């Protein structure tokens, strides 16, 4: 498969998915994809998708908030959008 115009490719390290509330409650893949979907929503007013910088900042902030304000592992989030 190939990426269509406007499609987003996201790669992330476990520093995001393993952000945790407790020993057993992880942000996980579902938390990551949910944050990504919210962050990439096209604005209804402008019809313009948010910048990749803003998407990345939102996803990291959501994981950090989930973990009580501090991430305990390195974080790498790579985003690419096909023009």
N, C-alpha and C positions, 0 to 999 in steps of 0.2 A: 504494500500500500504506500501511497505517497500523501504528503500533506497538501491539502487544498488551500487556496489563498484565504488568509485569516486564521487558519488552524494554528494551534499552539502546541509546542513540544515542551514538556516539563520533566526535568530530572532532578532528583533530590536525594540527599544522603539521609541516613537514619537519625541524624541529629534533629530532624523535623518529625519524622514518623514515630520516633521513640521518646518524644517529649512526653512527660508523664505527670499525672496528678498524684498518683500514689504508686506503690510498687507494681500494681497490676492494671492500672488505668492509663493506657497510652493514647496519644493523639491519633496515631495510626494512619493507615492509608486512607481510611474514610474521612478522618479529620482533615488530612492534606487535600484530598480531592474536593471536599466540601468548601474549604477555604479558597481553593483555586477557582472553583465555579463562581463563588460570590465575587471574588476579586476581578474576574474576567468578564463579568456581566457588562454588556454594552449599555451605556447610559441611554435611557429612554428619551431624554430631552435633546441630547446632542447627536446620538447615533455613533459616537466615537468610542472605541474600546480604550480602556486605560493603558497607560504606558507599562512596559514590562517592569520598570523600576517600581512603579506603584503596586503592581501585582505581587512582586517579590516581597516588598515591604509589608504588605497586608498578610501574606501567608506566614511570614516569619513572626509577625506580631501576634497572629492568632495562636500559633504554636507556643509562643512565649507566655501569652496570657493563660493558655490551658495549663501550662506547667507552673503556674503561680508566680510568673514574672522572671524566671531564670531558666535558661536552657543549660543542660549539663553535658552537652556533647557538641562537637564542631558541627557547623551547618553549612551546607553548600546547596544552593538552588540555582539551576541553570534553566533559563527560559529562552525560547526562540519562537518567533511568530513568522509564518510565511507571508511575505508581502503579496 
